[in-house]
Amino acid sequence: MHSRKLISFLLFILFILNFVMILIGGISLALHNIDNKLKNLPMTLQVSTMQETEENNLSYKKEYNATFSSKKIITNKERISERNEVIAQLQKEKEKEHKLHLQKQEKTFVANVINNKEHKSISRGIKVKYIKKEFSLSFYTNLPEENGGYTGNCHGQPLKHGMVASNVIKQGTKILLPKYGIMTVADRGGKDFNNSNRLDVLIERNEGESNSQYLKRVNNLGRPKVIGYIIEEE
């Protein structure tokens, strides 16, 4: 009887121990899983944080590039605007300088007109008037290549100093031009001279000057604008 009770007691004890071992094993497994999750948690957070940082950097770069591009466009527009203002200012100064030059040229010219011997011979005994006019001058040689193969003017006369060409101003008209004296309209030109403000001034060859040197010198005289006076009888 006692032996049976002892055996039953021992079996009970073994059952309790087995249950405790199972419980301990379950708790250990749960703790192990929790420990693994805790270990993996910082890595997940780090990866997520890195991704968020990269996304934020990319967004910042896009915003920066857009802002920089916008500023660059504005800067270029400002530079173009400033350049145009400078060009406009230089043009105004150039026009102002040209007007002052013409005024100075006119004063000097008018002061010398009265003492001009040729002027005295023209006006002696004849009343003349001077019509002020601005002329755009060009220059030509007496070389055949610049005169349609001829060495004379439109009237068949030899080309010589004192002649100017115009298709509008009457042939034979006397014109006072600064630096050149009294010129005579004695030739005609191309379509460019179908304007009363355009004059082509004949320039004679210098002694010992070759054709190429002569042509180059005359072509380098440019197209100055001057104040002149058309001389007419009253």
VENUR-V37110 format. One record per residue. N is the residue number from 1. RES is the residue in one letter. PSI is psi as a letter, one per 20 degrees, with the letter a starting at -180 (none if undefined). Layout:
# VENUR-V37110
n-><N/N>
res-><RES/RES>
psi-><PSI/PSI>
This chain:
# VENUR-V37110
n-><1/2/3/4/5/6/7/8/9/10/11/12/13/14/15/16/17/18/19/20/21/22/23/24/25/26/27/28/29/30/31/32/33/34/35/36/37/38/39/40/41/42/43/44/45/46/47/48/49/50/51/52/53/54/55/56/57/58/59/60/61/62/63/64/65/66/67/68/69/70/71/72/73/74/75/76/77/78/79/80/81/82/83/84/85/86/87/88/89/90/91/92/93/94/95/96/97/98/99/100/101/102/103/104/105/106/107/108/109/110/111/112/113/114/115/116/117/118/119/120/121/122/123/124/125/126/127/128/129/130/131/132/133/134/135/136/137/138/139/140/141/142/143/144/145/146/147/148/149/150/151/152/153/154/155/156/157/158/159/160/161/162/163/164/165/166/167/168/169/170/171/172/173/174/175/176/177/178/179/180/181/182/183/184/185/186/187/188/189/190/191/192/193/194/195/196/197/198/199/200/201/202/203/204/205/206/207/208/209/210/211/212/213/214/215/216/217/218/219/220/221/222/223/224/225/226/227/228/229/230/231/232/233/234>
res-><M/H/S/R/K/L/I/S/F/L/L/F/I/L/F/I/L/N/F/V/M/I/L/I/G/G/I/S/L/A/L/H/N/I/D/N/K/L/K/N/L/P/M/T/L/Q/V/S/T/M/Q/E/T/E/E/N/N/L/S/Y/K/K/E/Y/N/A/T/F/S/S/K/K/I/I/T/N/K/E/R/I/S/E/R/N/E/V/I/A/Q/L/Q/K/E/K/E/K/E/H/K/L/H/L/Q/K/Q/E/K/T/F/V/A/N/V/I/N/N/K/E/H/K/S/I/S/R/G/I/K/V/K/Y/I/K/K/E/F/S/L/S/F/Y/T/N/L/P/E/E/N/G/G/Y/T/G/N/C/H/G/Q/P/L/K/H/G/M/V/A/S/N/V/I/K/Q/G/T/K/I/L/L/P/K/Y/G/I/M/T/V/A/D/R/G/G/K/D/F/N/N/S/N/R/L/D/V/L/I/E/R/N/E/G/E/S/N/S/Q/Y/L/K/R/V/N/N/L/G/R/P/K/V/I/G/Y/I/I/E/E/E>
psi-><g/h/h/g/h/g/g/g/g/g/h/g/g/h/g/g/g/g/g/g/g/g/g/g/g/g/g/g/g/g/h/g/g/g/g/g/g/h/h/h/g/h/g/g/h/g/g/g/g/g/g/h/g/g/g/g/g/g/g/g/g/g/g/g/g/g/g/g/g/g/h/g/g/g/g/g/g/g/g/g/g/g/g/h/g/g/g/g/g/h/g/g/h/g/g/g/h/g/g/h/g/h/g/g/g/g/g/g/g/h/h/i/g/h/j/p/g/h/g/h/h/g/i/o/i/p/p/q/q/o/o/p/q/p/q/o/q/r/q/r/r/j/p/h/h/j/k/k/j/r/j/r/a/i/j/j/q/p/p/r/q/i/q/q/p/q/i/g/p/p/p/i/p/p/p/p/p/q/h/i/b/o/q/p/o/j/r/r/b/a/h/i/j/l/p/i/i/p/p/o/p/p/p/q/q/q/p/j/p/r/g/h/g/g/g/g/g/g/h/i/i/b/m/q/p/q/p/r/p/p/p/q/q/none>
